Amino acid sequence: MPSVSARTPSADPPREPSSPSSSPGPAAASTGLEVHSVDWIPTAERHGTPAHLGALWFVGNINLTAMATGVTALSIGAGLLWTIVATVTGSLFGTVFMAFHSAQGPQLGLPQLVQSRPQFGYLGAAVTVWVFALVNYVAYNTSDAILSGDAMHTLFGLGSSAGYFIAAAVAAMIALFGYRWIHRVSRWLTWPLVVVMAVLTAAALGDAALPKGAFTLGAFHAGPVMTVFVITAGFQLGWAPYVSDYSRYLPANVGVRPAFWWTYLSSGLSAIWVFVIGAVISAAHPDATPVEAFKAAADALVGGLGWVVVLALLIGLLSVMAINQYGGMMSMISIRDSFSPVVPNQRIRAVCIGIMFFLVWGVAQFVGVDRFNSFYGNVLIFLAYVFTPWTAINLVDYFFVRRGLYAIKEIFNPSGIYGRWGWRGNLAYLLGLLVMVPFMVSGPFTGPIATALGGADYSMFVGLPVAGLLYLLFCRSLDLEAERRIVAEEGILEGAH
């Protein structure tokens, strides 16, 4: 693992005309609401330990939507045991990239999307990567909205719209209070949700409704198995554009390794757990909606237990809805800041969270619970496609090109050294995406090479190396020595080579 470290700055960087303020106002102290958004986090405000990442990313997967991923995966048609094999391998693969992105947060003290400016340019990042990131948040929040509304209906008899408004309102309050409260809620939920998952695991494996021979390996069909791989890897890769948003307040002396492993192990293992149990429950209750299936499995173990289990998974979903609303807010502010500087304050954060609230509600009403599996499956596949070349470019730049050395003030300077349009990142991204197309497999489109390979989707294995290697090649013309002199003069970050 490349060695990258951050040196504690002797003084916070002075505010640039185009850089958001990094000093919290008195309102922050009195209300407890976070005031930062897309700006750099000063040393004096860093707090927490890498173990906090473990609670956050473990709980991030213990919820209705993550468990429904297993339901969607089984619906592809690979068979239960092959679905489990593809789920485990896909999760372990996709989590590698999100964990490396998480390790960037303490080193730079920046949100993930803002850190894309050195690769894609001040405006380039906004009109390419960040738009996809906003779509990511809306799509995941829509899935959350559908399931939260269905859960509220199942538990309390509320209409789906009313149920979503209540769930989203709670999540919006957590998101408005921000980083510290998102982490705090995750720590509170960790052990109760472990107990719930243990109970649900016993219910799933002992469910009398499981068909005979459900765990027989069966014939291998590359097409559906690889689609399940892409879906589960894509779920984990979907965290990548904002995973470092939740590590950026950690002290700058937190190394790459602890941040990586606390993220990788907690997120990877919890994802495998919920995906597999979701698939097993779906095998026992194939005609039920995800919420109905989870409730039926728990009720089969102990009468009335299903209500408690669905409630617990709904509470877990509120936590991840807060993360997605927070991330959507950050994405909107990042895009806005690229065209006109944004001063971080509670008002703009509240407005953006409100926009996410109503935008997601509208999309969720259009999709509906009956089309959830189809909608969610396509979301996971397409987001895996659009973020595969991005993650390669971002990680290659951080670990192999600039080696963690960035001029923080220049990232907030539209006329700075990183430019408005980063041709290297944008061209590598476009070419990486284009070479993936013949290998893609989705509902509306199957590429010619994928067709020749029996409908198997190998696009990730093409897009990752092509985008990363092309970007590395394009960066040979960068004047890194001049850039490192600027970094040294700024005195904020220092790399260990």
Secondary structure, 3 states (H helix, E strand, C coil): CCCCCCCCCCCCCCCCCCCCCCCCCHHHHHHCCCCCCCCCCCHHHCCCCCHHHHHHHHHCCCCHHHHHHHHHHHCCCCCHHHHHHHHHHHHHHHHHHHHHHHCHHHHHCCCCCHHHHHHHCCCHHHHCHHHHHHHHHHHHHHHHHHHHHHHHHHHHCCCHHHHHHHHHHHHHHHHHHCHHHHHHHHHHHHHHHHHHHHHHHHHHHCCCCCCCCCCCCCCCCHHHHHHHHHHHHHHHHCCHHHHHHHCCCCCCCCCHHHHHHHHHHHHHHHHHHHHHHHHHHHHHCCCCCHHHHHHHHHHHHCCCHHHHHHHHHHHHHHHHHHHHHHHHHHHHHHHHHHHCCCCCCHHHHHHHHHHHHHHHHHHHHHHCHHHHHHHHHHHHHHHHHHHHHHHHHHHHHHHHHCCCCCCHHHHCCCCCCCCCCCHHHHHHHHHHHHHHHHHCECCCCECHHHHHCCCCCCHHHHHHHHHHHHHHHHHHHCCHHHHHHHHHHHCCCCCCC
